[in-house]
């Protein structure tokens, strides 16, 4: 189930981010694995602003499974006896679009379409607000980054707007450009 994040979820979001970051070590991107998650106060600000969502297991043992997000999107299949958060997404408004600031899923939950479900939930949120598109920045060649986003309908932006250019400059200053990065956009039908 996807739901709005709560301030009480913030420590779990930071834990999900740390776990997801560790997978970058496998391909030599230690800079990502070693980067600290956003501070609790920053994540709490996304929650309060209504731009943070979580994917969680339901108490009945079904996680994400046959349930649907608020936008009606099927978001994967999994069975679990426990409860808890398995992924999250935070979003900004950048250049007039809903910007995926961060989406992370526990590595043990990969392949269950949880990230896709969170993105589709954001797409519904953006459509409800009349926003024309989703944007993000990512690694071009990391399999669970650039190629993944293409499968979800995103396309490389050759000429990003000023907000995305500023984000890319900030990423470069943080040392994230050790592998090629790019800005991407997905148009939203019905916006």
C-alpha positions in Angstrom: 0.0 0.0 0.0 1.2 3.5 -0.8 0.3 6.2 1.7 1.5 9.7 2.6 4.6 9.6 4.8 4.3 10.6 8.4 6.9 12.4 10.5 7.2 9.2 12.6 8.4 7.4 9.4 11.5 9.6 8.9 14.0 7.3 10.7 12.8 4.4 8.5 13.2 6.5 5.4 16.8 7.2 6.3 17.3 3.5 6.9 15.8 2.6 3.5 18.1 5.2 1.8 21.2 3.8 3.5 20.3 0.2 2.5 19.5 1.2 -1.1 22.7 3.2 -1.4 24.8 0.2 -0.4 24.0 -1.5 -3.7 26.0 1.1 -5.6 29.2 -0.3 -4.0 28.7 -3.4 -6.2 29.4 -1.3 -9.3 32.2 0.9 -7.8 30.0 3.9 -7.0 31.1 4.1 -3.4 30.5 7.9 -3.4 26.7 7.1 -3.5 26.9 4.4 -0.8 28.9 6.7 1.5 26.6 9.7 1.1 24.4 10.3 4.1 20.6 10.3 3.6 18.9 13.6 3.8 18.8 14.9 7.4 15.7 14.1 9.4 14.6 17.7 9.4 14.7 17.8 5.5 12.7 14.6 5.2 10.2 15.9 7.8 9.8 19.1 5.7 8.8 17.0 2.7 6.3 15.1 4.9 4.7 18.3 6.2 4.6 19.8 2.7 2.7 16.7 1.5 5.4 15.6 -1.0 6.5 12.3 0.6 5.0 8.9 0.2 5.9 5.4 1.5 5.2 1.9 0.4 4.4 -0.4 3.3 3.4 -3.9 4.0 -0.1 -4.3 5.2 -0.8 -5.9 8.6 -2.7 -8.8 6.9 0.5 -10.2 5.5 0.1 -8.9 1.9 2.6 -6.3 1.0 2.1 -4.1 -2.0 0.6 -7.2 -3.7 -2.9 -7.0 -5.1 -3.5 -3.7 -3.4 -3.6 -0.5 -5.5 -2.2 2.9 -4.8 -4.5 5.9 -4.3 -4.2 6.5 -8.1 -5.4 3.0 -8.8 -2.1 1.7 -10.0 -1.1 -1.9 -9.3 2.3 -1.8 -7.7 3.8 -5.3 -7.6 3.4 -8.5 -5.7 4.8 -9.8 -2.5 3.8 -11.8 0.5 5.1 -11.0 4.0 4.2 -12.0 7.5 5.6 -8.7 8.9 4.7 -5.1 8.5 6.9 -2.1 7.7 8.1 0.3 5.1 9.8 -1.0 2.0 10.2 2.1 0.0 9.7 5.9 -0.2 9.6 8.8 -2.7 10.0 12.5 -2.0 9.2 15.1 -4.6 9.9 18.8 -5.4 8.4 21.2 -7.8 11.1 22.1 -10.3 10.6 24.1 -13.6 6.8 23.7 -13.2 7.0 19.9 -13.0 6.8 17.3 -10.3 10.4 16.3 -9.7 11.4 12.9 -8.2 13.9 14.1 -5.7 14.5 10.6 -4.3 12.9 7.2 -4.7 14.4 4.3 -2.8 13.4 0.7 -2.2 14.9 -1.8 0.2 17.2 -4.0 -1.9 15.4 -7.1 -0.7 12.2 -5.8 -2.3 13.7 -5.1 -5.7 11.9 -6.4 -8.8 8.4 -6.1 -7.1 7.5 -2.9 -8.9 7.4 -0.9 -5.7 9.5 2.0 -7.1 7.3 2.0 -10.2 4.2 2.2 -7.9 5.6 5.1 -6.0 6.4 6.9 -9.3 2.9 6.2 -10.6 1.4 7.6 -7.4 3.4 10.8 -7.9 2.2 10.9 -11.5 -1.4 10.9 -10.2 -0.6 13.5 -7.7 1.0 15.7 -10.4 -2.0 15.2 -12.8 -4.4 16.3 -10.0 -2.4 19.5 -9.8 -2.3 20.1 -13.5 1.4 19.6 -13.8 2.6 18.7 -17.3 5.4 16.2 -16.5 7.7 14.4 -14.0 11.4 15.1 -14.0 14.4 13.5 -12.3 18.2 13.3 -12.5 20.0 9.9 -12.5 22.9 7.9 -13.6 22.8 7.2 -17.3 24.4 3.7 -17.3 23.5 2.2 -13.9 20.9 -0.6 -14.8 18.5 0.4 -12.0 18.8 4.1 -12.9 18.9 5.3 -16.5 17.6 2.2 -18.3 15.0 1.7 -15.6 13.6 5.2 -16.0 13.4 4.8 -19.8 11.2 1.7 -19.2 9.0 3.9 -17.1 8.5 6.4 -20.0 11.2 9.0 -19.1 13.4 10.5 -21.9 16.6 12.4 -21.6 16.3 16.1 -21.5 18.9 17.7 -23.8 18.1 21.2 -22.6 16.9 21.1 -19.0 15.4 24.2 -17.5 17.1 26.4 -14.9 15.9 24.4 -11.9 17.2 21.1 -13.3 20.5 22.7 -14.3 20.9 24.0 -10.7 20.2 20.5 -9.4 22.8 19.0 -11.8 25.4 21.6 -10.7 24.7 20.8 -7.1 25.1 17.0 -7.8 28.4 17.7 -9.6 29.6 19.8 -6.6 28.8 16.8 -4.3 31.0 14.5 -6.4 28.2 12.5 -8.0 29.5 12.9 -11.5 32.0 10.1 -11.3 29.7 8.3 -13.8 27.6 10.1 -16.4 24.4 11.6 -15.1 21.5 13.1 -17.0 18.2 14.9 -16.5 15.0 13.1 -17.6 11.4 14.0 -18.2 8.1 12.0 -18.6 5.1 13.8 -20.1 1.8 13.3 -18.3 -1.2 12.6 -20.4 -4.4 14.3 -19.2 -2.6 17.2 -17.4 
